[in-house]
Amino acid sequence: MSARKDDFRAKFRALLREQPLPSSSLCRALGISQATLSRLWRDAGPDIIKLGAARSTTYAVKRDIAGVDHELPIYRVDRTGSASTYCSMRALQNNWYAIIPASTGQPEFMQGLPYFIEELRPQGFLGRLAPKQNIDLTLPERLSEWTDDDLLLFLSRRGENLPGNIIVGNESYLRWIGSPGAGGTRIIATSDREQSYPSYAQSANAGTLVGSSAGGEHPKFTAALRAPDGTVSHAIVKFSPSTDAPSGRRWADLLVCEHLAAVVLSQHGVPGCDTAIVEANGRYFLEAQRFDRNGQTGRMPIVSLSSLDSIFGMLDKPWSTVVVTLHDQGLLSTEDVERVRYADLFGALIGNTDRHPGNLSLSWSDRGGFALLPIYDMLPMMYRPNNQGEIIDREFSIDDMGAVDMRFIGLVVEIALDFWRAVQRDDRISLNFKEIAARHALAIARFKVRPAPAGIL
């Protein structure tokens, strides 16, 4: 009898090491009654846990993560700056997680981290500073080597000022409560930007700047700005190298282009990020208002297409393809799909070769739907200096456009031409790049829809 009991216990544990299972499934797999299952669980050991109640009871094998609470509380900050418990999360064997919403108490199970946690993963220029700035956590220096356990350790201990409105763990929550000013970011007056931004750029390049993380490889920092009327806003600020060097001059041109692209898109009904250009100490700064922050302390939800990959598995697909999939599942409006198609085609027409899934973001809600956030990082990246800082002469080619939906070409090419005309008119753009703009505009003008000859229709 003891051998048979041991056999049941081993099978019970083996099943749960693969995935969490409801009691009904376990009873069928083991050929036992609910009463026998309850006795088996009581004798199975403390690492096998029971979640839910009554008919929704699910059994699982928990997984311990060094330095991380097993039941990890997750908080959410609203647009007014008030926080509440959103859910709790438990790590389980075989990369499974139990998410227990505070609103229902009923566990939900998923293999892999939920998208609102993936969105917090450090990345890019600022993200690479995380291991250096948190030496006590002994995290791998290369972000590409971080496991999910490394991420959860970082988020639960230093996750008080990350993108979006989610805070993971009690320690990070307490750090957020105790952070001064605007979430630990020093507030400066908008009138002081010319004095402050150059020193912020130096600190960012030196890896000593403290502030909110933000994705993207371009050198940048975050700032909190107080307007003359006393209101506070948050910005991500990209900066060029010194414009004395050819590569610095080119990046200055491109940052102005990014500003102009946002303006032109907004004028044509595709919301672009609210941006401004600041010139100081031989650098150009592109200031982009953050749409995951509201006022001094409020926060807003955000998720990029890259963080949704665990759900849809479309990391290598164009923006337009991914948003159609979201729409087909009732998760994104028809209007937002159309805006993304326009933005995707606009990007192809102006030579933005960097339209990766991390460069398109959505707002999310408990109801499960998404909404498009303003377009950002939209600039003609095909003209950027190479990794050695050299300026390479490039000419736009149709082959550079990639896979895009051409049905809207007649409308979107006019938007792209408006953009290149704005570039040629702007006094902040160098003469050399204005010549590039003129050639590029000529190359895409072929896409203009010509009226049909009289009598054809």
Summary of the structure (lengths in Angstrom):
residues: 457
radius of gyration: 25.8
end to end distance: 88.5
largest distance: 94.0
contacts: 1414
relative contact order: 0.08
helix: 44%
strand: 19%
